[in-house]
Amino acid sequence: QYPGHARRIMMGVWSYLRQFTYTKFVIVTDDDIDVRDWGAVIWAVSTRVDPARDTVLVDRTPIDYLDFSSPEPNLGSKMGIDATRKMPGEGQVRPWPDDIRMADDIVRRVTERWTDYGFADPRA
């Protein structure tokens, strides 16, 4: 909704409930991404994220005691990823392009011939 909104959501998730303190990774997407579809989330990360601009690292912050990847007990780091379309004020100089979408008739034809290409039928 406004510049920096995704970062505000990250901070909100990490501070909203005590249990969320233990969440190491937060990926924020726009509402056109089904967050229950990992493929869609990865697509948003790969097409809407510039690593230097869109990641937030928080160091030496409370983490789950049982997280043995942390350098010391109870303290670790978190990473937030802003996988949203950028708006003015978020460091995007070029205009944000429309998403590329394959024509419905092409999707239908490829889906009908999926097994001809040697893949399992995605409709099964």
N, C-alpha and C positions, 0 to 999 in steps of 0.2 A: 504493500500500500504506500510506502514511503521509503526513501533511501535509508538503508541500515536496518530495515524491518526484519530481514532474515537473521541478522546478528542478534537482534533483540529477542527473537524467538529462541535462538540457541541458549542465550543466557537465562531466559525464562524456564526452559526445559530443565536446565541444570540446577535451578534454584527453587522450582515450584514445590516439589515434595522431597522429603528427605531421601527416599529411595532413588529418585532421579539424580542425586548427587553421584551415584555410582555409574551413570551412563557415560561411557567414554567417547562415543561418536554420535553426533547429531547431523543429519543431512536435511536441509530445508529445501523444499521444492515449491513450485507454483501449484495452483489447484488443478491444473490440467494433467498432472502426473498422479497416477494411482500408486500411492505409497506402499500398497500391499503387493505390487507387482515389481519384483526386484529388477527385472529387465527394464522397466520404465524408469526406475530410479537411476540405474546405471546409465541409461540413455541421457537423462537430464544432467548427470554429473559429467558425462563425456562431451556434451554439446553446450553446456551453459556455465562451465566452471573454468576460470583461469586460476591455477593453483596459487599464485602469489597474491592475487586480489581477493579470492573467494574462500580462503581457509582461515580459520581462527584457531590458534593454539593457546591453550591455557596450561601453564606449567605449575608444578608444586601445589596441586589442589587435592582436596580429599577424594580418595578413591577406595574402592572395596578392599578390605584387608586381605581377602583371598585372591586378589588379582596379582599373581606372581610376576606379571610383566612389568609392574611398577618398580622403579629403582629402589624404593624403600617402603616399608609397611605404612599403609594409610595415606601415602602421598604419591600422586602420579600426574598424568596430564590428560587433557581432553582435546578432541579435534572437532571443530564445527565446519561444515561444508555448505556454502551458499550455492545451491544448484537452481537458482531462480533466474529468470530473464532480468537483465540489469536495466535500471532506469537512470535518468539523468541524476548526477550526484553520486553515482556508485562507480565511477571510473571508466565507464564505457563511452568511448569517443565516437566510434562508428555506430550508425543506427542499428538497432537490434532487428535481425531478419525474421520473417515469418518462418514457422516450422515447415520443413519439406515433408510433404505427404504424398504417397503414391496414389494414383488414380484408382478409384474403386474397381473399375473394370479390369485393371491389371492385377490387383490383389485377388479378385475372384478367379481370373484365369490361372494365375500361379498356384493358388490354393487347390483348384481342381486338378492340376497336373503334378501336385507335390510328390506323389509316389513315383511318377514317371522320372523325376529328377533323382530318385534314390533315397528320399527321405520318408520317415513315417508320416502318415496322414495326421496333420495337426487337429483335425476335427474329430479324430477317434478318441 
